[in-house]
């Protein structure tokens, strides 16, 4: 057995060991198709938060400021944790082999050649 296969086997064994020792809950907080979709949603949450921070710094009244704070807390106490759980769940399923990651539309750049 060559060294690369030994490393691969050891990594797989360690992943199985970690997953068996750490019982992750089965998150069903969010439905998604791809890992990229989860990352996209996380980016949107962060952009919204930045907009809310800007709006909070320009708030004209205490009522406006508290309404903006409630919105920002909702993002980071509800939506962001839900997306992080979905991210974790997707990665775990990929490691367990329950989700196969096969990119469909790979972009091939100039002078790229598939080598086997």
N, C-alpha and C positions, 0 to 999 in steps of 0.2 A: 504494500500500500504506500503510495507516495505521500510526501509531507503535506501537500495541499488537501488531500482527502482525509488525512488524519486530523488536520485543523478543522475541516468542515464537520467531521463527525463529532469532535470535541465541542464545537460551538453548538451543534444540535443537541447534544446531551446536556450541556449547561442550560440552554433555553428550556428544555423539557423539565429539568430539575427546578429552575426558578419558577416556572409556571405551575408546577405541582405544589411547591411550597407556598406560593402566594396565591391565594384564592381571590381572583378579581371578580367582582359582581358582574352579572350579565347586564350591561347597560342597554336599555332600550329607550333612552331619553330622546333620541333623535334618529331619524331615518336618513340615510345618505347612500349615494351610489359609489363614491370614490373618496380616497384619501385627499385628493386635490380639492374636492368640494368642501370638505371639513376645513382645510387650510384656508380656502377662499372665504368661508364664513367667519373664521377667526380674524382674518385681516379686516373684514368689514366691521366686525365688532370693535376692533381697535381704532379704526378710522372714525367711527361714530363717537367713540369715547373722546378722541382728540377734538372733534368738533364741539362736543359738549363742554370740554375743558375751556375752549376758546369762548364759548357762549357764557359760561359761568364767570369768566373774568370780566365780561362786559355786561353782566346782569344789572338791571336798573333798580330792582327792588328785592327785598328778602323773599317775597313769594316766588318771584321768577327764579331766584337762585335755588330755593329749596325744590322747586319743580324740576330744575335741571339736575340737581343732585340725585333726586329719586330716579331719574332716567339713567344716570351714570351708574348708580348702585345696581339697578336692574341688569345692566349690561355685565357688570363684573361679579355679581353675586348669583345670577341666574343663568344668563345666556352663555357666558364664557365657560363656567364650570361644566355646563351641559355639553358644549363642544369639545372640551378637553376630555371628558368621559368618552365621547364618541370617537375621538382620535385614539385614545387608549384601546378601546374595544376593537377598532379596526386593525391597529398594529398587532394586538394579541392574536386576532384571528388570522392575520397574515403569517405570523410566526408559527402558529399551530397548523398552517396549511389549509385552513377552512376557506380562505380567500386567496385566489390566485391573482397575482399582479402580472398582467400581460399587456403592456402598452400597445394600443391598436394603431395609432397614427404617429409613428415616429417620423420626425423631420430629418432628412438626410442632407447634409451640407455638401457643398462643392468639394470635389476630390475625395469624397467618402466612399469607401469600398467595404463591403462585408467580407470579413476574413474568417475563415473557419479553420 
